Amino acid sequence: MTYTPNWQDDNTDLLVKALLTLKNEDDAYRLLEDLCTISEIKAMAQRIQVAYQLSQDITYNTIVQNTGASTATISRVKRCLNYGADGYKRVLKKIGEET
């Protein structure tokens, strides 16, 4: 079954196609640098780190200390892990399979 978000449009279709062309870390770093501000990259990196730590049952206080994320950000990521589109879960599973 294909997932279709309510925000999908021609622009987001092109973005997703661009992401799917990435073959390695070098490609990913280059696209991120051209596409996003450093703040946007750091914010996304922080959220994936929060998701990883939540999946390891690490406490909010420890995650705040480890990542500098606010409790609001941690709560939002936790809500996505529990009730979202499973994006975090799918990526974290794939990362775990690679290590």
N, C-alpha and C positions, 0 to 999 in steps of 0.2 A: 504494500500500500504506500503510495506516495504522499508525503506530507506537503501541504500547501498552506503557508502562513497567510494571514489576512493582509499583510503588508507587501505581498509579492506584486511586482510590476516589471516592466521591461528593464528598468535600471537595475533592480535587484537580481533579475535573471542574468544580466551581463556580469554583475559582480560574482555571483555563484559560479558561472562558467569560468571566469578568470581564476577563482580559487581552485577550481578543479584541474586547471592546467599546471599547477605547481608540482614540480617533480622532486624537489629537495629543499633543505633548509635555506640554501643560498637564494633560491627563487622566492621563498616565503619572506625572508628578511628584505630582499630588494622591493618586493611588492608592498610590504607593510611600510617601508620607509617612504615610498612614493605616494602611497594612498592615504596614510594617516599621519596625524601629528604625533610627536613623541609622547605627549600626554595621553592621547587616545590609545596608543600602543601599550603604554604603561598601565592604563586602566584595564584594558582587556587582559593583559598578562596577570594583573592582580586578581581579577575575577576568576581566571582559570586556576590560579594557585589556591584561591579560597575554595573553589569547587573541589579541587584535589584534597585539600586538608579536611573539608567537611566529609568527603567520602571515606576518609581515614578515621572518622569519629573524633577529630581534634576539637577541643572546646573553643567557643567564641573568643574567650579571653586570650587563649594561646594564639589563635588565628590573627587577632588584632595585633598582638606582639610580633608575630612572625611576618605579617604582610603590611601592616599599617592601614589595612582596610577598616572602614567604619563598621559599626555593628549594623547599620542600615544596609550597607553593601553586602555584608555577610548574610543578613536575613533575606535579601533579594535573591542572592545566589542559591541559598537553601530552598527558597520557594520554587525556583526554577528546577533544582534537582528533584524536588518532590512532586511538583505539579506541572512542570514545563514540557517542552517538546522532546525531551531526552537528549538534547544536543550535548550537554556536558557529559552525561553518562556514556554516550556512544564514543565520544572523543577520549575520555579518560580510560575506557575499556581498551580502545585501540592502542593508546600510549602504554598501558600496562602490558599488553601483549607483545609490544616491541622490546620491552626491557627484560 
